[in-house]
Amino acid sequence: MGKEVNTTGELVGPAVNNSSSGDDEVEIDLGEIFYLLWTHIVQILGLFAAGAVVVFLLTFFLVTPKYTATSRMYITSGSKSVVDLSSLQVSSQLKADYQELIKSNSILQDVIDDLSLDEDVDTLKGQIAVSNPSDTRILNLSVTTTNAQLSADIANELAKQAKTYLPKVMKTDEPNVFEEAQVPDHKSSPSYQKNALIGGLVTALLYCAVIIIRHVTNDTFVTPDDINKVFGVQPLATIPEGKKRSGRKHRKKED
């Protein structure tokens, strides 16, 4: 059934109910969405820049820089001869044991006492990361704090305590500390560039989401094509907005 619609979106003719199941389906045209976003490209780029600047400033003034220092240890399995399969299996087990025992309360408490640290064992444990590069018998003892010198001191003291304490507990040879931690020259976190980029992207994406949601949920008929998309019929005619206004003015003058 045909119907008339004016340019403001008002239906003049009878409405057509094209829904048989009662469920409304929303069809999204990707090309239309792309064009919609392209028409707002200036605002999107502006918000991207604004979000990046805001997050950069917040990171710079509110986030305390942290520094990471790493000492490195080499684990021996006790075999002085040719390395065989059994030796490699023992070394693999030792690496897992070392990773757990290095962060034990006894070793950490000795580190705190020797360096006269103000923090407790749990706090210190959260600052330590023990890693093992793949297919090696090397352990990296990394310490991250807000003080570069303190990070290096803790990493070196931790390696020293581990070298003395762990062989007594595990009844194995001493690990070799082949690389002491150096005072880091650069902070490990935060990354100003990364945070600024994330802040800009999040701000721009949120604005794009708002634009798309407004477009999809807007059910106002603006053009005859909108009627055709929803109801599958083409309006017979439209009433120009200008004529409608002039008619109202004419009636007022007659009154």
PyRosetta script that sets phi, psi and omega in degrees:
from pyrosetta import init, pose_from_sequence

init()
pose = pose_from_sequence("MGKEVNTTGELVGPAVNNSSSGDDEVEIDLGEIFYLLWTHIVQILGLFAAGAVVVFLLTFFLVTPKYTATSRMYITSGSKSVVDLSSLQVSSQLKADYQELIKSNSILQDVIDDLSLDEDVDTLKGQIAVSNPSDTRILNLSVTTTNAQLSADIANELAKQAKTYLPKVMKTDEPNVFEEAQVPDHKSSPSYQKNALIGGLVTALLYCAVIIIRHVTNDTFVTPDDINKVFGVQPLATIPEGKKRSGRKHRKKED")
pose.set_psi(1, 133.8)
pose.set_omega(1, -179.7)
pose.set_phi(2, -80.2)
pose.set_psi(2, 162.0)
pose.set_omega(2, 179.1)
pose.set_phi(3, -154.5)
pose.set_psi(3, 159.8)
pose.set_omega(3, -179.0)
pose.set_phi(4, -105.1)
pose.set_psi(4, 145.6)
pose.set_omega(4, 178.9)
pose.set_phi(5, -140.8)
pose.set_psi(5, 138.4)
pose.set_omega(5, 177.4)
pose.set_phi(6, -90.8)
pose.set_psi(6, 175.2)
pose.set_omega(6, -175.4)
pose.set_phi(7, -72.3)
pose.set_psi(7, -14.0)
pose.set_omega(7, 178.1)
pose.set_phi(8, -88.0)
pose.set_psi(8, -2.9)
pose.set_omega(8, 176.4)
pose.set_phi(9, 99.3)
pose.set_psi(9, 5.3)
pose.set_omega(9, -179.1)
pose.set_phi(10, -83.4)
pose.set_psi(10, 133.1)
pose.set_omega(10, 177.3)
pose.set_phi(11, -81.9)
pose.set_psi(11, 128.3)
pose.set_omega(11, 179.9)
pose.set_phi(12, -96.1)
pose.set_psi(12, -40.0)
pose.set_omega(12, -178.6)
pose.set_phi(13, -86.4)
pose.set_psi(13, -178.8)
pose.set_omega(13, 179.0)
pose.set_phi(14, -67.6)
pose.set_psi(14, 147.7)
pose.set_omega(14, -178.7)
pose.set_phi(15, -80.2)
pose.set_psi(15, 151.9)
pose.set_omega(15, 178.9)
pose.set_phi(16, -114.1)
pose.set_psi(16, 127.7)
pose.set_omega(16, 177.6)
pose.set_phi(17, -94.6)
pose.set_psi(17, 106.1)
pose.set_omega(17, -176.6)
pose.set_phi(18, -101.4)
pose.set_psi(18, 11.2)
pose.set_omega(18, -177.7)
pose.set_phi(19, -102.7)
pose.set_psi(19, 118.2)
pose.set_omega(19, -179.3)
pose.set_phi(20, -99.5)
pose.set_psi(20, -27.5)
pose.set_omega(20, -176.3)
pose.set_phi(21, -100.1)
pose.set_psi(21, -13.5)
pose.set_omega(21, -179.4)
pose.set_phi(22, 86.6)
pose.set_psi(22, -5.9)
pose.set_omega(22, 179.2)
pose.set_phi(23, -97.7)
pose.set_psi(23, 126.3)
pose.set_omega(23, -179.9)
pose.set_phi(24, -87.1)
pose.set_psi(24, 128.4)
pose.set_omega(24, 177.3)
pose.set_phi(25, -108.2)
pose.set_psi(25, 132.6)
pose.set_omega(25, 180.0)
pose.set_phi(26, -104.5)
pose.set_psi(26, 118.7)
pose.set_omega(26, 179.7)
pose.set_phi(27, -97.7)
pose.set_psi(27, 124.2)
pose.set_omega(27, -176.8)
pose.set_phi(28, -108.6)
pose.set_psi(28, 122.4)
pose.set_omega(28, 177.4)
pose.set_phi(29, -93.1)
pose.set_psi(29, 113.3)
pose.set_omega(29, -177.0)
pose.set_phi(30, -62.8)
pose.set_psi(30, -37.1)
pose.set_omega(30, 176.9)
pose.set_phi(31, -62.7)
pose.set_psi(31, -39.1)
pose.set_omega(31, 178.6)
pose.set_phi(32, -67.2)
pose.set_psi(32, -39.4)
pose.set_omega(32, 178.4)
pose.set_phi(33, -64.5)
pose.set_psi(33, -42.4)
pose.set_omega(33, 178.7)
pose.set_phi(34, -61.1)
pose.set_psi(34, -44.5)
pose.set_omega(34, 179.0)
pose.set_phi(35, -64.1)
pose.set_psi(35, -38.9)
pose.set_omega(35, 178.7)
pose.set_phi(36, -60.8)
pose.set_psi(36, -46.0)
pose.set_omega(36, 179.8)
pose.set_phi(37, -67.8)
pose.set_psi(37, -36.1)
pose.set_omega(37, -179.8)
pose.set_phi(38, -64.0)
pose.set_psi(38, -34.7)
pose.set_omega(38, 178.2)
pose.set_phi(39, -68.7)
pose.set_psi(39, -16.8)
pose.set_omega(39, 178.3)
pose.set_phi(40, -110.3)
pose.set_psi(40, 20.8)
pose.set_omega(40, -173.7)
pose.set_phi(41, -62.0)
pose.set_psi(41, -34.5)
pose.set_omega(41, -179.8)
pose.set_phi(42, -64.9)
pose.set_psi(42, -45.7)
pose.set_omega(42, 178.5)
pose.set_phi(43, -64.7)
pose.set_psi(43, -38.2)
pose.set_omega(43, -179.6)
pose.set_phi(44, -64.4)
pose.set_psi(44, -45.6)
pose.set_omega(44, 179.3)
pose.set_phi(45, -65.8)
pose.set_psi(45, -37.9)
pose.set_omega(45, 178.5)
pose.set_phi(46, -63.8)
pose.set_psi(46, -42.3)
pose.set_omega(46, 178.4)
pose.set_phi(47, -69.9)
pose.set_psi(47, -33.9)
pose.set_omega(47, 175.2)
pose.set_phi(48, -59.8)
pose.set_psi(48, -47.2)
pose.set_omega(48, 179.7)
pose.set_phi(49, -64.9)
pose.set_psi(49, -42.3)
pose.set_omega(49, -179.4)
pose.set_phi(50, -64.3)
pose.set_psi(50, -43.7)
pose.set_omega(50, 179.2)
pose.set_phi(51, -64.2)
pose.set_psi(51, -38.8)
pose.set_omega(51, 178.8)
pose.set_phi(52, -64.3)
pose.set_psi(52, -42.8)
pose.set_omega(52, -179.5)
pose.set_phi(53, -65.7)
pose.set_psi(53, -43.6)
pose.set_omega(53, -178.2)
pose.set_phi(54, -63.2)
pose.set_psi(54, -47.0)
pose.set_omega(54, -179.1)
pose.set_phi(55, -66.3)
pose.set_psi(55, -37.4)
pose.set_omega(55, 177.5)
pose.set_phi(56, -60.7)
pose.set_psi(56, -45.8)
pose.set_omega(56, -179.5)
pose.set_phi(57, -66.6)
pose.set_psi(57, -40.3)
pose.set_omega(57, 178.5)
pose.set_phi(58, -63.8)
pose.set_psi(58, -41.3)
pose.set_omega(58, 178.9)
pose.set_phi(59, -65.8)
pose.set_psi(59, -41.3)
pose.set_omega(59, -176.2)
pose.set_phi(60, -66.9)
pose.set_psi(60, -40.5)
pose.set_omega(60, -173.5)
pose.set_phi(61, -95.3)
pose.set_psi(61, -24.1)
pose.set_omega(61, -172.7)
pose.set_phi(62, -109.5)
pose.set_psi(62, -22.6)
pose.set_omega(62, -176.7)
pose.set_phi(63, -98.2)
pose.set_psi(63, 125.0)
pose.set_omega(63, -179.4)
pose.set_phi(64, -78.8)
pose.set_psi(64, 127.7)
pose.set_omega(64, 179.1)
pose.set_phi(65, -63.3)
pose.set_psi(65, 148.0)
pose.set_omega(65, 177.7)
pose.set_phi(66, -124.0)
pose.set_psi(66, 151.9)
pose.set_omega(66, -176.7)
pose.set_phi(67, -127.2)
pose.set_psi(67, 139.5)
pose.set_omega(67, -177.8)
pose.set_phi(68, -117.8)
pose.set_psi(68, 128.6)
pose.set_omega(68, 175.6)
pose.set_phi(69, -120.8)
pose.set_psi(69, 145.0)
pose.set_omega(69, -174.0)
pose.set_phi(70, -132.3)
pose.set_psi(70, 128.9)
pose.set_omega(70, 169.2)
pose.set_phi(71, -106.3)
pose.set_psi(71, 151.6)
pose.set_omega(71, -172.9)
pose.set_phi(72, -126.3)
pose.set_psi(72, 137.0)
pose.set_omega(72, -177.9)
pose.set_phi(73, -124.9)
pose.set_psi(73, 146.2)
pose.set_omega(73, 176.6)
pose.set_phi(74, -110.6)
pose.set_psi(74, 127.9)
pose.set_omega(74, -176.8)
pose.set_phi(75, -96.8)
pose.set_psi(75, 131.7)
pose.set_omega(75, 175.5)
pose.set_phi(76, -108.1)
pose.set_psi(76, 149.3)
pose.set_omega(76, -177.0)
pose.set_phi(77, -95.5)
pose.set_psi(77, -1.9)
pose.set_omega(77, -178.7)
pose.set_phi(78, 95.6)
pose.set_psi(78, -6.7)
pose.set_omega(78, -180.0)
pose.set_phi(79, -91.4)
pose.set_psi(79, 122.2)
pose.set_omega(79, -178.7)
pose.set_phi(80, -95.3)
pose.set_psi(80, -8.1)
pose.set_omega(80, -177.1)
pose.set_phi(81, -100.1)
pose.set_psi(81, -154.1)
pose.set_omega(81, -177.6)
pose.set_phi(82, -64.8)
pose.set_psi(82, 137.2)
pose.set_omega(82, -180.0)
pose.set_phi(83, -74.2)
pose.set_psi(83, 122.5)
pose.set_omega(83, 177.9)
pose.set_phi(84, -115.7)
pose.set_psi(84, -176.0)
pose.set_omega(84, -177.5)
pose.set_phi(85, -61.7)
pose.set_psi(85, -41.0)
pose.set_omega(85, 179.9)
pose.set_phi(86, -62.3)
pose.set_psi(86, -40.3)
pose.set_omega(86, 178.7)
pose.set_phi(87, -62.7)
pose.set_psi(87, -42.1)
pose.set_omega(87, -179.9)
pose.set_phi(88, -65.6)
pose.set_psi(88, -37.8)
pose.set_omega(88, 178.7)
pose.set_phi(89, -65.5)
pose.set_psi(89, -41.3)
pose.set_omega(89, 177.5)
pose.set_phi(90, -63.5)
pose.set_psi(90, -41.9)
pose.set_omega(90, 179.9)
pose.set_phi(91, -62.2)
pose.set_psi(91, -39.0)
pose.set_omega(91, 179.1)
pose.set_phi(92, -63.4)
pose.set_psi(92, -40.4)
pose.set_omega(92, 177.6)
pose.set_phi(93, -67.5)
pose.set_psi(93, -39.6)
pose.set_omega(93, 179.6)
pose.set_phi(94, -62.4)
pose.set_psi(94, -39.7)
pose.set_omega(94, -179.6)
pose.set_phi(95, -60.6)
pose.set_psi(95, -43.8)
pose.set_omega(95, 179.3)
pose.set_phi(96, -65.4)
pose.set_psi(96, -39.8)
pose.set_omega(96, 178.6)
pose.set_phi(97, -65.7)
pose.set_psi(97, -43.6)
pose.set_omega(97, 179.3)
pose.set_phi(98, -61.2)
pose.set_psi(98, -41.9)
pose.set_omega(98, -178.2)
pose.set_phi(99, -60.1)
pose.set_psi(99, -33.9)
pose.set_omega(99, 179.3)
pose.set_phi(100, -82.3)
pose.set_psi(100, -44.8)
pose.set_omega(100, -173.3)
pose.set_phi(101, -73.4)
pose.set_psi(101, -27.2)
pose.set_omega(101, -179.6)
pose.set_phi(102, -61.7)
pose.set_psi(102, -28.6)
pose.set_omega(102, -179.5)
pose.set_phi(103, -99.5)
pose.set_psi(103, 21.8)
pose.set_omega(103, 178.2)
pose.set_phi(104, -72.5)
pose.set_psi(104, 156.8)
pose.set_omega(104, -176.0)
pose.set_phi(105, -62.2)
pose.set_psi(105, -35.2)
pose.set_omega(105, -177.4)
pose.set_phi(106, -63.6)
pose.set_psi(106, -47.5)
pose.set_omega(106, -179.3)
pose.set_phi(107, -66.6)
pose.set_psi(107, -44.1)
pose.set_omega(107, -177.5)
pose.set_phi(108, -65.2)
pose.set_psi(108, -35.8)
pose.set_omega(108, 178.6)
pose.set_phi(109, -67.3)
pose.set_psi(109, -36.7)
pose.set_omega(109, 176.3)
pose.set_phi(110, -65.4)
pose.set_psi(110, -37.5)
pose.set_omega(110, 177.0)
pose.set_phi(111, -63.8)
pose.set_psi(111, -42.9)
pose.set_omega(111, 179.1)
pose.set_phi(112, -62.9)
pose.set_psi(112, -43.4)
pose.set_omega(112, -178.2)
pose.set_phi(113, -67.7)
pose.set_psi(113, -44.2)
pose.set_omega(113, -176.8)
pose.set_phi(114, -68.1)
pose.set_psi(114, -33.7)
pose.set_omega(114, -179.4)
pose.set_phi(115, -96.8)
pose.set_psi(115, -0.8)
pose.set_omega(115, -179.5)
pose.set_phi(116, 53.4)
pose.set_psi(116, 50.4)
pose.set_omega(116, -180.0)
pose.set_phi(117, -79.8)
pose.set_psi(117, 150.7)
pose.set_omega(117, 179.8)
pose.set_phi(118, -88.8)
pose.set_psi(118, -10.2)
pose.set_omega(118, -175.6)
pose.set_phi(119, -91.1)
pose.set_psi(119, 163.6)
pose.set_omega(119, 179.8)
pose.set_phi(120, -92.7)
pose.set_psi(120, 179.8)
pose.set_omega(120, -175.6)
pose.set_phi(121, -63.9)
pose.set_psi(121, -42.9)
pose.set_omega(121, -177.6)
pose.set_phi(122, -64.1)
pose.set_psi(122, -39.7)
pose.set_omega(122, 178.2)
pose.set_phi(123, -65.0)
pose.set_psi(123, -43.8)
pose.set_omega(123, 179.2)
pose.set_phi(124, -64.6)
pose.set_psi(124, -38.2)
pose.set_omega(124, 179.7)
pose.set_phi(125, -62.1)
pose.set_psi(125, -35.6)
pose.set_omega(125, 178.6)
pose.set_phi(126, -70.8)
pose.set_psi(126, -16.0)
pose.set_omega(126, 179.6)
pose.set_phi(127, -92.3)
pose.set_psi(127, -5.0)
pose.set_omega(127, -174.0)
pose.set_phi(128, -108.6)
pose.set_psi(128, 136.5)
pose.set_omega(128, 174.1)
pose.set_phi(129, -129.6)
pose.set_psi(129, 125.9)
pose.set_omega(129, 179.3)
pose.set_phi(130, -110.1)
pose.set_psi(130, 120.8)
pose.set_omega(130, -178.1)
pose.set_phi(131, -128.5)
pose.set_psi(131, 158.0)
pose.set_omega(131, -179.5)
pose.set_phi(132, -131.7)
pose.set_psi(132, 109.4)
pose.set_omega(132, 177.1)
pose.set_phi(133, -56.6)
pose.set_psi(133, 142.9)
pose.set_omega(133, -175.7)
pose.set_phi(134, -59.2)
pose.set_psi(134, 137.8)
pose.set_omega(134, 176.2)
pose.set_phi(135, 61.4)
pose.set_psi(135, 31.5)
pose.set_omega(135, 176.6)
pose.set_phi(136, -132.9)
pose.set_psi(136, 167.4)
pose.set_omega(136, 173.3)
pose.set_phi(137, -110.7)
pose.set_psi(137, 39.1)
pose.set_omega(137, -177.5)
pose.set_phi(138, -112.6)
pose.set_psi(138, 136.8)
pose.set_omega(138, 174.9)
pose.set_phi(139, -114.2)
pose.set_psi(139, 131.3)
pose.set_omega(139, 175.3)
pose.set_phi(140, -102.3)
pose.set_psi(140, 121.4)
pose.set_omega(140, 177.8)
pose.set_phi(141, -103.4)
pose.set_psi(141, 102.2)
pose.set_omega(141, -175.7)
pose.set_phi(142, -105.8)
pose.set_psi(142, 134.3)
pose.set_omega(142, 179.5)
pose.set_phi(143, -124.8)
pose.set_psi(143, 131.1)
pose.set_omega(143, -178.5)
pose.set_phi(144, -121.9)
pose.set_psi(144, 120.4)
pose.set_omega(144, 176.3)
pose.set_phi(145, -139.1)
pose.set_psi(145, -178.6)
pose.set_omega(145, 178.1)
pose.set_phi(146, -87.5)
pose.set_psi(146, 2.1)
pose.set_omega(146, -179.9)
pose.set_phi(147, -126.0)
pose.set_psi(147, 121.9)
pose.set_omega(147, -175.3)
pose.set_phi(148, -62.4)
pose.set_psi(148, -45.2)
pose.set_omega(148, -179.1)
pose.set_phi(149, -65.2)
pose.set_psi(149, -40.4)
pose.set_omega(149, -179.6)
pose.set_phi(150, -65.1)
pose.set_psi(150, -37.8)
pose.set_omega(150, 178.5)
pose.set_phi(151, -61.1)
pose.set_psi(151, -44.0)
pose.set_omega(151, 179.1)
pose.set_phi(152, -66.9)
pose.set_psi(152, -41.6)
pose.set_omega(152, -179.8)
pose.set_phi(153, -62.5)
pose.set_psi(153, -43.8)
pose.set_omega(153, -179.2)
pose.set_phi(154, -66.7)
pose.set_psi(154, -42.0)
pose.set_omega(154, -179.6)
pose.set_phi(155, -61.8)
pose.set_psi(155, -42.4)
pose.set_omega(155, 179.8)
pose.set_phi(156, -69.8)
pose.set_psi(156, -40.6)
pose.set_omega(156, 178.6)
pose.set_phi(157, -66.9)
pose.set_psi(157, -36.7)
pose.set_omega(157, 178.3)
pose.set_phi(158, -64.3)
pose.set_psi(158, -43.1)
pose.set_omega(158, 177.4)
pose.set_phi(159, -64.3)
pose.set_psi(159, -39.2)
pose.set_omega(159, 179.2)
pose.set_phi(160, -63.2)
pose.set_psi(160, -46.8)
pose.set_omega(160, -179.7)
pose.set_phi(161, -65.9)
pose.set_psi(161, -38.2)
pose.set_omega(161, 179.8)
pose.set_phi(162, -65.8)
pose.set_psi(162, -40.0)
pose.set_omega(162, -179.5)
pose.set_phi(163, -64.0)
pose.set_psi(163, -32.9)
pose.set_omega(163, -178.4)
pose.set_phi(164, -86.6)
pose.set_psi(164, -40.9)
pose.set_omega(164, -169.8)
pose.set_phi(165, -84.2)
pose.set_psi(165, -44.5)
pose.set_omega(165, -171.4)
pose.set_phi(166, -65.0)
pose.set_psi(166, -40.8)
pose.set_omega(166, 178.2)
pose.set_phi(167, -60.3)
pose.set_psi(167, -31.3)
pose.set_omega(167, 178.1)
pose.set_phi(168, -68.0)
pose.set_psi(168, -37.5)
pose.set_omega(168, -178.2)
pose.set_phi(169, -77.4)
pose.set_psi(169, -40.1)
pose.set_omega(169, -172.8)
pose.set_phi(170, -94.7)
pose.set_psi(170, -9.1)
pose.set_omega(170, -179.1)
pose.set_phi(171, 57.9)
pose.set_psi(171, 47.3)
pose.set_omega(171, 179.9)
pose.set_phi(172, -129.8)
pose.set_psi(172, 175.8)
pose.set_omega(172, 176.9)
pose.set_phi(173, -69.4)
pose.set_psi(173, 158.3)
pose.set_omega(173, 178.3)
pose.set_phi(174, -69.2)
pose.set_psi(174, 139.5)
pose.set_omega(174, 171.5)
pose.set_phi(175, -73.0)
pose.set_psi(175, 153.1)
pose.set_omega(175, -179.8)
pose.set_phi(176, -99.9)
pose.set_psi(176, 124.7)
pose.set_omega(176, 175.2)
pose.set_phi(177, -86.8)
pose.set_psi(177, 100.8)
pose.set_omega(177, -174.8)
pose.set_phi(178, -97.2)
pose.set_psi(178, -6.8)
pose.set_omega(178, 178.5)
pose.set_phi(179, -150.2)
pose.set_psi(179, 114.0)
pose.set_omega(179, 178.3)
pose.set_phi(180, -80.6)
pose.set_psi(180, 154.7)
pose.set_omega(180, 179.4)
pose.set_phi(181, -70.9)
pose.set_psi(181, 137.3)
pose.set_omega(181, 176.0)
pose.set_phi(182, -105.0)
pose.set_psi(182, 152.2)
pose.set_omega(182, 178.3)
pose.set_phi(183, -66.1)
pose.set_psi(183, 119.7)
pose.set_omega(183, -177.0)
pose.set_phi(184, -67.7)
pose.set_psi(184, 140.8)
pose.set_omega(184, 178.0)
pose.set_phi(185, -87.4)
pose.set_psi(185, -24.6)
pose.set_omega(185, -176.3)
pose.set_phi(186, -124.7)
pose.set_psi(186, 149.9)
pose.set_omega(186, 178.6)
pose.set_phi(187, -71.6)
pose.set_psi(187, 149.5)
pose.set_omega(187, 177.3)
pose.set_phi(188, -90.9)
pose.set_psi(188, -22.2)
pose.set_omega(188, 176.8)
pose.set_phi(189, -160.8)
pose.set_psi(189, 155.1)
pose.set_omega(189, -1.0)
pose.set_phi(190, -86.7)
pose.set_psi(190, 168.0)
pose.set_omega(190, 174.8)
pose.set_phi(191, -97.1)
pose.set_psi(191, 109.6)
pose.set_omega(191, -178.0)
pose.set_phi(192, -62.8)
pose.set_psi(192, -41.9)
pose.set_omega(192, -178.7)
pose.set_phi(193, -65.2)
pose.set_psi(193, -43.5)
pose.set_omega(193, -178.7)
pose.set_phi(194, -65.1)
pose.set_psi(194, -45.5)
pose.set_omega(194, -179.5)
pose.set_phi(195, -64.9)
pose.set_psi(195, -39.3)
pose.set_omega(195, 178.9)
pose.set_phi(196, -64.5)
pose.set_psi(196, -41.9)
pose.set_omega(196, 179.1)
pose.set_phi(197, -63.4)
pose.set_psi(197, -44.1)
pose.set_omega(197, 179.1)
pose.set_phi(198, -63.5)
pose.set_psi(198, -42.5)
pose.set_omega(198, 179.6)
pose.set_phi(199, -61.7)
pose.set_psi(199, -43.0)
pose.set_omega(199, 178.8)
pose.set_phi(200, -65.0)
pose.set_psi(200, -43.4)
pose.set_omega(200, -179.5)
pose.set_phi(201, -64.5)
pose.set_psi(201, -43.5)
pose.set_omega(201, -179.4)
pose.set_phi(202, -62.5)
pose.set_psi(202, -44.4)
pose.set_omega(202, 179.9)
pose.set_phi(203, -62.3)
pose.set_psi(203, -45.5)
pose.set_omega(203, -179.8)
pose.set_phi(204, -65.4)
pose.set_psi(204, -41.9)
pose.set_omega(204, -179.5)
pose.set_phi(205, -65.9)
pose.set_psi(205, -37.8)
pose.set_omega(205, 177.1)
pose.set_phi(206, -63.6)
pose.set_psi(206, -40.7)
pose.set_omega(206, 178.2)
pose.set_phi(207, -65.7)
pose.set_psi(207, -41.5)
pose.set_omega(207, 177.5)
pose.set_phi(208, -62.1)
pose.set_psi(208, -39.6)
pose.set_omega(208, 179.3)
pose.set_phi(209, -63.4)
pose.set_psi(209, -41.0)
pose.set_omega(209, 178.5)
pose.set_phi(210, -62.3)
pose.set_psi(210, -43.8)
pose.set_omega(210, -179.9)
pose.set_phi(211, -61.4)
pose.set_psi(211, -46.1)
pose.set_omega(211, -177.6)
pose.set_phi(212, -66.0)
pose.set_psi(212, -42.6)
pose.set_omega(212, -179.5)
pose.set_phi(213, -63.3)
pose.set_psi(213, -43.2)
pose.set_omega(213, 177.5)
pose.set_phi(214, -61.2)
pose.set_psi(214, -39.6)
pose.set_omega(214, -179.1)
pose.set_phi(215, -68.2)
pose.set_psi(215, -43.7)
pose.set_omega(215, -176.5)
pose.set_phi(216, -69.4)
pose.set_psi(216, -39.5)
pose.set_omega(216, -177.2)
pose.set_phi(217, -83.4)
pose.set_psi(217, -5.2)
pose.set_omega(217, 178.9)
pose.set_phi(218, -81.2)
pose.set_psi(218, 107.8)
pose.set_omega(218, -177.8)
pose.set_phi(219, -101.4)
pose.set_psi(219, 19.2)
pose.set_omega(219, 178.5)
pose.set_phi(220, -76.1)
pose.set_psi(220, 134.2)
pose.set_omega(220, 176.5)
pose.set_phi(221, -83.7)
pose.set_psi(221, 118.8)
pose.set_omega(221, -178.7)
pose.set_phi(222, -105.9)
pose.set_psi(222, -39.7)
pose.set_omega(222, -178.5)
pose.set_phi(223, -126.8)
pose.set_psi(223, 162.3)
pose.set_omega(223, 176.2)
pose.set_phi(224, -58.9)
pose.set_psi(224, -30.2)
pose.set_omega(224, 178.4)
pose.set_phi(225, -62.3)
pose.set_psi(225, -32.2)
pose.set_omega(225, 177.5)
pose.set_phi(226, -63.5)
pose.set_psi(226, -37.5)
pose.set_omega(226, 176.7)
pose.set_phi(227, -64.6)
pose.set_psi(227, -42.1)
pose.set_omega(227, -178.2)
pose.set_phi(228, -65.4)
pose.set_psi(228, -37.2)
pose.set_omega(228, -179.6)
pose.set_phi(229, -65.3)
pose.set_psi(229, -39.8)
pose.set_omega(229, -174.2)
pose.set_phi(230, -83.3)
pose.set_psi(230, -46.8)
pose.set_omega(230, -172.5)
pose.set_phi(231, -103.5)
pose.set_psi(231, -12.3)
pose.set_omega(231, 179.0)
pose.set_phi(232, 76.3)
pose.set_psi(232, 18.9)
pose.set_omega(232, 178.1)
pose.set_phi(233, -129.3)
pose.set_psi(233, 154.0)
pose.set_omega(233, -179.7)
pose.set_phi(234, -102.6)
pose.set_psi(234, 125.5)
pose.set_omega(234, 178.2)
pose.set_phi(235, -58.8)
pose.set_psi(235, 143.4)
pose.set_omega(235, -179.9)
pose.set_phi(236, -72.8)
pose.set_psi(236, -35.5)
pose.set_omega(236, -177.2)
pose.set_phi(237, -159.7)
pose.set_psi(237, 164.7)
pose.set_omega(237, 175.2)
pose.set_phi(238, -125.5)
pose.set_psi(238, 151.4)
pose.set_omega(238, 177.9)
pose.set_phi(239, -101.8)
pose.set_psi(239, 112.6)
pose.set_omega(239, 179.3)
pose.set_phi(240, -58.5)
pose.set_psi(240, 140.9)
pose.set_omega(240, -177.4)
pose.set_phi(241, -67.1)
pose.set_psi(241, -35.1)
pose.set_omega(241, -178.7)
pose.set_phi(242, -62.3)
pose.set_psi(242, -44.0)
pose.set_omega(242, 179.8)
pose.set_phi(243, -64.3)
pose.set_psi(243, -37.1)
pose.set_omega(243, -179.6)
pose.set_phi(244, -63.2)
pose.set_psi(244, -42.6)
pose.set_omega(244, 179.4)
pose.set_phi(245, -66.3)
pose.set_psi(245, -42.7)
pose.set_omega(245, -178.7)
pose.set_phi(246, -63.8)
pose.set_psi(246, -34.3)
pose.set_omega(246, 178.0)
pose.set_phi(247, -64.6)
pose.set_psi(247, -39.4)
pose.set_omega(247, 178.4)
pose.set_phi(248, -64.9)
pose.set_psi(248, -42.4)
pose.set_omega(248, 179.4)
pose.set_phi(249, -63.2)
pose.set_psi(249, -39.1)
pose.set_omega(249, -179.3)
pose.set_phi(250, -62.4)
pose.set_psi(250, -41.4)
pose.set_omega(250, 179.8)
pose.set_phi(251, -65.8)
pose.set_psi(251, -37.2)
pose.set_omega(251, 179.8)
pose.set_phi(252, -64.0)
pose.set_psi(252, -39.1)
pose.set_omega(252, 179.4)
pose.set_phi(253, -66.2)
pose.set_psi(253, -37.3)
pose.set_omega(253, 178.7)
pose.set_phi(254, -66.5)
pose.set_psi(254, -34.8)
pose.set_omega(254, 178.3)
pose.set_phi(255, -67.4)
pose.dump_pdb("model.pdb")
